[in-house]
């Protein structure tokens, strides 16, 4: 029996079990457990469908189209940069006063950012499964970022992370809770850091940045803040959350934006329930939540200081520019956050040119843009491809051996426990 056939048989057996339990007279706790199993299976199915859709021929065609648009936009922007009369050639750049130590520091800080991601995933995985699996955390992060980078509005990361963690032996609830927990932490941390950056930018007039970039930044910030505030609000009260979902969906249904009201209601309500469960779990482990939130904020700060090292490589070290450059990095990300192209292509490049043009000489601005874009976008695509190649040749086989080892260890523990129980029973009989 092949893998897909076994999977369909297991799902059919699970459905039969759930159906049997639904027909039986159950306690409220048992009914809640059945509902939880159904919800978890539904989320896993949705994640698998999203990944299957991403890998389908039609989706690959659309991904290729988006990729070509991406390339076209980047080429157009780079071409306008290359058309600059005083642009320094690559050979001249190599022989210029470019400080390579700062570029090395940018790579080091990228590594530190990855470490914070690994620790965060490892903590969440340990909490959900009881096992320390930092390498799984790294691969899940890398593949999630890869799918975020190649899908519009960064929508592909979380579904693939759920799918991947489930395929690596995590239970349905654990495979869902780990990426969901990370996503919530990222959202809260991003809003905290962005709020501070927006306040600083407003008091400094965005340091002479483009009005278009500033407006796009405020729009992106407002949309991100709205998502977080609504999410937290819905997570506080289940009844209020349901009422808001019903009101919004009915309104959108009247405008014919939402076609299938029932399907959308169930889908949105599941998301609300996920957030409520996550918030309740964080409330039980408050200090762990604070540590994870600190790591998430640190992750943001490391990400936004990387452009400072790139700028320093071209103009030299100036500590007074650290805050300014970090705020500019936040503004660029907020401005590009609602652009439908993968990686906010177009707005990211234009925003960088508009904001950093006042700091970096026009003759090398193109090269600074290229290095920065590699560090905050293309490096994630390269990293994801390397992890996929590793899994194909080594990782998948290694996991099968690890899985077998865990099974043997579990059997050994069960065998020892049974022997101990048997010994105690025989000793008890002899004592009589």
PyMOL commands that set and color helices and strands:
alter all, ss='L'
color gray80, all
select helices_A, chain A and resi 3-23+28-55+57-82+90-94+100-129+134-150+152-154+157-167+172-203+205-208+211-236+238-254+261-284+286-315+319-336+342-344+347-356+362-431
alter helices_A, ss='H'
color red, helices_A
deselect
rebuild
show_as cartoon
